[in-house]
Each structure stands twice: as structure tokens, then as C-alpha cells.
Amino acid sequence: MTLKPLEIYKLLDRSNCGDCGLPTCLAFAQAVATGEKPASGCPRLPAEVADKISAETAGAKQSEGFAASIDALKEKVRGTDLASNAARLGATFSDGRLAVRVLGREFHVDCTGAISSECHINNWIQWLVLTYVSTPDPKPVAGRWVPFEELGRGAATVGYFSKRCEEPLRVIADEHTSVFFDLLGLFGGRDVAGFDSDYAVRLLPLPNVPVLVLYWRAEDNFPSKLRLMFDPAADSYLGPELITGMGRGIVEMFQKIIPKHESGVLNLPYV
């Protein structure tokens, strides 16, 4: 039997800490019930309780919730003039399709919201691309960098973002430094100057949503550090929750690709 939102809410600490990426525990409970968030997304929830919630939340309901979200985004795309918005999105339009580059790879979106590409199209890519192309009034790219906590509601969820995005990327960079930065380059990353970090790489997950990866190696008594920086316009395109989802998607992609790369079987399509 699938747990209802209020049943899940009663199992939470109800502190509304925001570490899950949502403003309240009730919002998180509703997201878990519909499959938009895993129970493990609450860092204050004991693992055994999260496992219990996951076991009692039907997989079919989770899929249904995600599918409904994607359908809603496709409906927004249907009401968008893709041809007129192409230049504003840093994309191109031809043969009835909008071409958007995601981490150096091209994805096509038609007027129905259907996405096609030579790369594998997984859930986070769908959500990312459809949200981006249906943004009604984004801000222009400012050409400067700010940390996650300065993006709209980012301050409320910076702890979750750091734990789920920056920290796992730091671990990957520590354990596979050369491979990590080689792969950033293969996904369109470009070295930039003017920062005191050991590495500074500019990525383009989306044309108008640049991300700056800063990494400092461990030295003497100082631990390594990795920070992700954003253009202020990122908030108007995606918002903190989807930016966190984008970061998690990149983490999971690298966690899958790096072992293949090190074993000599390099597989670049998104997995």
C-alpha cells in the first residue's frame, strides 16, 4: 500500500530545515508520495525509516508522478514559440525542431515537447531541457559568478546542495583527478584563468546556464575543496531545486563513466 503524504509527514522531524531542497517537511512528504523525491533525500531521516518509506511507496506511483511532471513541461513547451525563442536560448531552430547543446552534446526539441538525440535521454536530461526551453522570461546572462546560496532560494537549501553535489564531486576529483578533468574537457569544459584554485573549468550544461568548477588540491593540513559557481541568470532558468537536480545528474553520470574510462571502455553518452 502506498503511503499518503500525511503519513510520511508524521515520520519526519517536521523541523522545516530545508536540507531536502524543499521549503517545508510537508512539501517534502508530498514529493516523496508522488515519487518526485526519494525518502533518503531527507538527511535527518534515519536510514531504517527512509527504507521503510521507500518499501511502502509503490514504484508505479513514483513513475506516475514523474510522468505527470514531464507531461506538464511538455504542455508548457507546446505553448512556446520555439523558433522565436531560439536566439534568446542560445539555440538554433530548423526543420521544426530546436537544437540545444547540453554538456557539448546536441538535443532536439519539437513543438510537442518530444526530445531526440544521438545520446541516451534519461530523466534528468528531459527535465532539464524541457524546463529550460519553456522558461517564459529568463534574465540575461550577467557574466559573473556567484555561489549556490546567492541563487534565489538557494540559501535555504545550500546544505543539501553541498552534500549531494559539491561533496561527491570533490571525492571524485580527489580519487580520479586527471580523469575527472579530462572528462570535463570531453563534455565541453574549458579552462579559465583568474582564480586562486588549482583547477578552474567552465562547463555549459545549457547554453545560458554556465557552471564554474573550482577545485583546490589537499595541501599540508588543508583538505581539498570543490566549489560550483553559477551565473545569476541560472536561477531564472532553472531555480535552486532543478539546479541541484542538474548537479546530482552530473555526479551520477561521472560515477558511472569514470570506471568505464579507467577500464579502457570509454562510453560518453549520458547514462
N, C-alpha and C positions, 0 to 999 in steps of 0.2 A: 504494500500500500504506500502511495506517495505521501510524504509529509506535507502538510499545509504550511503556509508562511508563518502563521501564529505559533504553530507547534515548533517550528525551527527557531523562531524568535525567543521562545521560552528557554531554549537550550543555550542561548548566547549570554554573555555577561551584561548586555544592554547598557554598555558604557558610552556608546556612540563615539568611539575613539577615532573612527575614520581610517584606521590602518588597512582596512579591506579595500579601500578605494571608493567607498560609498559614504555618504554623509551620516547615515543612521544605521543602527542594527536592524531595524525593521526593513529598511530598503535592501540590506544585505540578505535578510531572510527571504524576502520576495524574489531576489535574484537567484538564490540557491534553489528555491522551489520551482522556478521556471527553467533552470538549467543554464542561466547566464553566468553564474558564478559557482565554483566548487566550494564545498563546505570548508575545505582546507585553506580557503582564501582568508579566513579569519585567523590571524596569528595568535589570538588569545583563547582560541577554542582548543581544548585538549584533543590530542590525536585520536583517542579512542571514541570521543564524541563525534568528531568530524567523520570518522569511518562509519559510525552508526548512521549518521545522517545520509552519507553517500549511499550506503547499502539500502536505505529505505526510500531513496529518491529514485524513481523509475528512470532508466535511461531513455525510454521513449519520450517521457515528459521533457527531459533535457533537450533532446533533439527537436522536439516540437517548439520549445521556447526559442532556440537558436534560429530555427527555420522561420519563425514568425518575425524575428528581428530582421533577418535578411530580406524577407518579403517586404517589410515596411521600408527598408532602404531602397529596394528596387522600385517601389511605388514613388518614392521621392525622386529617383532618377528619371522616371517616366514624365515627371512634371518639370524637368530641367532641359533647357536648350543647350545640348552638348556642343553643338557647332559654335554658338556664340560665346560659350564659356571656355573654349579650348585655350585661347591665348592667356586668359586670366589664370587658368590652372597650370600653365606651363606644359600643356599637352598639345597634341595635333589631332585634327579631325579629317577623316577621309573615308569614303565608301560607307557612310552611315555609322562609323564607329570612332570613338575617342581613344587615342593611344596614350597611355600613361606609363611612365617608366617608374618601376618600383625596385629600388636597390639595383639599378642598372639593367633590369630586365623589363621587357615591354608587355603590358597587359592591355587588352582591348575591351571597351565597354560599349554596348549598343544602346539604343533608345529604350529598350525594355529592362535594362539593368543587368543583362547577361554578360558575364565576363569570360574571355577566352585568352589563351596564351600558350606558348610552347612549354612553359613551366607548369609544374603542378600547382593547382589553385586550392589552397587549404582555407580553413575557416577564417584565420586572422587576416589573410590577404583579401578575402571577399569583404570583410567588414571594413578594413582599412580603405580599400579602393572605392567602394560604394559610398562611404561617408565622405570621403574627400571630394568626389565628383559632384555630390549633391549638396555641398555646403553653399547656402544661399548668399552670404555676404561676408566673405573672409577678409581679414586685414591684409594689407600689402606686406611683403617680406621686409623686415626692418633692417636686416644686415648687421645685427649684433647678437650676442649670445647671452642667455640668462639660464640659471638653473631651474630644475623642475618646479621647485617651490614658488617660483615667481610667475608660473603659468596659471592664471585664473584661480581655480580651487586647488591648485597643486599643493599649497601649504598644508592643507588638511590631510593629504594622503602621501606626503613625501616619505614617511617612514616605510610605508608599503612599497612605494616605487623603489626606494633604495635597496630594500631587502630582496625584492623579486626581480629587479632589472640590473641595477648597478653592481650589487654584490656578486651575483653569479657570473656576470661578465668579467669582473675583476678576477675571480677564481680561474676562469678560462684563460684570461690574459697571463696570469701568474704561471699556470701549468703548461701553456702552449703558446708562449709569447710570439715566436716567429710565425707559426701557423696562423694564429689569430689575426695578426696584422696583414699577413699575406692574403687571407681570405677577405678582410675588409677591402683590400685593394681590388680583388676579383669582383666584389659586389659594388664597385664604383667608388670606393673610398679614395680620397685624395689627401696627402699630407698638407698641413697648413702650418705657417710659421707664426711667431709672436706669442707663444705660450711657454710657461716655465716647466711644462710636463715633459717627460721623456718621449712620449708619442702624442701627436695631435692629428686626428684624422676626421675629415668632414665626409659624412655619408649623406645620401639623398634617398631616404625611404620613400619619399614622394617629392615631386618637383619643387614644391613650395614649402616643404617641411624638412629643412636640413637639420642634421644632428651632428654635434661635435663630440667625438670620443677623446677624452683626455686620460692618459694613463701615466702614473709615476711608479717606477720600479721600487721594490723594497731596498732600503739603504741604511746601513748601520742599525740603529734602534728604531727606525721609522718603517712602518709597514707599507706595503704597496697601496695604491689608491687609484680608483677609476671613477670618473665623473662623466655624466652625459649632460650636454648643454643644448639649448634649443633657441631658435629664433622666436621672438614673442608672437609671431603670426601663427605658430603651431597650435596655440590654444583655440584660435578661431576656426581652424580647420577640423581639429580632432577633439580637443578637450582633454583634461588630465586622465580620465579613465581610459580612453582609447589610446592615448599616448603610452600609458602603462601597458595596455594590451599589445601595442606595437613592440615595446621593449621586451615583453615576455616572448613574443613570437620570434624575435631575433635571437634571444637566448636559446630557445628550444631548437631553432634551426642550426645554430652553431654547435650545440651539444650533439646533434645528430651527424652533422657534416664532418666535424674535426676527426672523429675516429676513422671515418672512411678515407679522409685525406691522408692521415698518418699511416694507414694500411696500404696506401697506394691506389685506392679506388676513390678518386675524387668525383663527387656527384653534386653538381651545383644547383639543379632545380630545387625549388623550395619544397621542403619535406615536412 
